[in-house]
Amino acid sequence: MKQNRRQFIQKTAASLTLAAVSPMAFGRNEVLNTSEPQSKPWIELSKSAYLHNASQISRMANEKPVVAVLKNNAYGLGGVEVSKILDQSRHIFGMAVVKDTTALEMRAAGVSKPILLMGDFDEELAGELVKQNITLSVHSEPSLDKILKIGRSEIKVALYIDTGLGRMGLPYHKSVKIAEKIKKYDHLTIEQTFSTLTTPKDFATEQIARFENIISQFDNKGIPTGLKHLAPSYSILDLPSSHQEAVRPGILLHGSFPLAHMDEAAKYPLQVTYKLKAPVVRLEKLRAGDTIGFSRFYKVETDEWIATLPIGWADGYYSGAENGAKVLLGDQLYRVVNVNASHANISLGAKTKIKVGDVATLIGSDHPEITPEGFGKLVDGHNYLQINYKESIPKMVYETF
Ligand SMILES: *Cc1c(COP(=O)(O)O)cnc(C)c1O
C-alpha cells in the first residue's frame, strides 16, 4: 500500500514515541510489557550476536567492510531494530534496503551510517530521502532522470549494474554511457558501485570479469566508482575473488549460512541472533481418537496433553512446522503437531508439568534442533524461512542472550 509523505512521517513519529515510553520494547505496532503474562508471540534479538557476526563476516573477507542487506524487514526480524544494532559495528560500512520508507525509518531511528536504497523511490519522498542523506541507486536511465528532477542539492548515488542476474540494474554493456552522464553533474556523487552475483561458480566468475572490465573503463574515463561490492552470503563463502572492496550479506548477519553444510561454517562460527517465543495459552488433555485442526491433521493415538501456542502461518510461522519441527518448553523439546493460521499445537505426552503461561521457544540458540538451521532441517525447508514473520510481531532487544 502506498502512503504519502505526511502519513509516513506521522507513522515514524508515533513509533519513536512508543520506543521512548518503553525502552525495552521496539515493536513498531505494539509494545510488549514483560512484567505482564503474554498472550502473543514475540522476537528477541541479541546485540552481541549481531556484532559478533558482523566481525566474523568481515573476517571471512579479509577484514573488508560489510554492507548489511536488511531488506524485507531484515528477513522478518526487524529492519529498524537490526540496523540500530549494526550501526554500532566498526565492521559495517552501511545498510542496504529495497524500500524508500524503510530507509527513512532507519534514519529516523538514529542510524548514522550510509543507507543505500537499492530499489526505486516514490517521487513524493525524493526530497526527504535526499535531506536524510539516503544513497539513491541509478538502476536504469529513467531512474537517473528521476534523480535529476529532484534538484541541485548534493545527492549521493550508487551505480547498480546488472552483470547477469537479469533482475535489476543497468545492463553492464550500457553502464559506461550512463556513468559518463552522471559525471557531468557536480551535485551527484557516486558513493558506491555494485552488482549481484548468481550462485553457479563459473557464471559468477564471468560476472566478476564483466564487473572488473566495466570498472576499468570507468577508471580510464575518470569516472569515480566509490565503494565496490558484489557478494551476497553465498559468494562470500564460495568465491573469494567476489570480495572486491566490501561484501554484502543478508542471511549471514542473522547467524545462518545460505545453504546447510557449507564447509566454512566451522571456520567462522556465527551466533544465532534471535529467538521466537510464544506462551502456552491453552492446555488440554485430549483423549485417544480426538483430532486437531480443520483437516483433522493430527490424530491423538493415546490420551495426551496438547498445548496451544498463539502463533500460526498468518504470523509468518512456517506451516510445514507440523511436519517435524520441535519447540523448547522448560528444558525439554516437544513436537509441533499442527499449524493453523493463528495457532500451533504441541504434543506434551501423557503427563506434563507445563502450565498455561509457560513460554515456548520456537526458534533459538538453546538447542541444535531449534536453531534456524536445525528447524529448516527438521521441516525440510531452507534457511531463510523467518522472512515471512509479520512486522507486527514485537521485538525485544537484549545486550546478549
Ligand atoms: C538479498 C540480497 C543480498 C543478500 O543475500 P543473502 O543471500 O541473504 O546474503 C545481497 N545483495 C542483493 C542485491 C540482494 O538483493
The ligand as an SDF file (V2000), in Angstrom:
LIG
                    3D

 15 15  0  0  0  0  0  0  0  0999 V2000
   19.2050  -10.1790   -0.8680 C   0  0  0  0  0  0  0  0  0  0  0  0
   20.3860   -9.5710   -1.4400 C   0  0  0  0  0  0  0  0  0  0  0  0
   21.6550   -9.7710   -0.8600 C   0  0  0  0  0  0  0  0  0  0  0  0
   21.8960  -10.6710    0.3370 C   0  0  0  0  0  0  0  0  0  0  0  0
   21.5980  -12.0120    0.0730 O   0  0  0  0  0  0  0  0  0  0  0  0
   21.9550  -13.1700    1.1450 P   0  0  0  0  0  0  0  0  0  0  0  0
   21.8250  -14.4230    0.3940 O   0  0  0  0  0  0  0  0  0  0  0  0
   20.9150  -13.0670    2.2100 O   0  0  0  0  0  0  0  0  0  0  0  0
   23.3000  -12.8740    1.6520 O   0  0  0  0  0  0  0  0  0  0  0  0
   22.7330   -9.1090   -1.4250 C   0  0  0  0  0  0  0  0  0  0  0  0
   22.5830   -8.2940   -2.4870 N   0  0  0  0  0  0  0  0  0  0  0  0
   21.3760   -8.0680   -3.0640 C   0  0  0  0  0  0  0  0  0  0  0  0
   21.2740   -7.1510   -4.2210 C   0  0  0  0  0  0  0  0  0  0  0  0
   20.2500   -8.6960   -2.5680 C   0  0  0  0  0  0  0  0  0  0  0  0
   19.0690   -8.4740   -3.1530 O   0  0  0  0  0  0  0  0  0  0  0  0
  1  2  1  0
  2  3  1  0
  2 14  2  0
  3  4  1  0
  3 10  2  0
  4  5  1  0
  5  6  1  0
  6  7  2  0
  6  8  1  0
  6  9  1  0
 10 11  1  0
 11 12  2  0
 12 13  1  0
 12 14  1  0
 14 15  1  0
M  END
$$$$
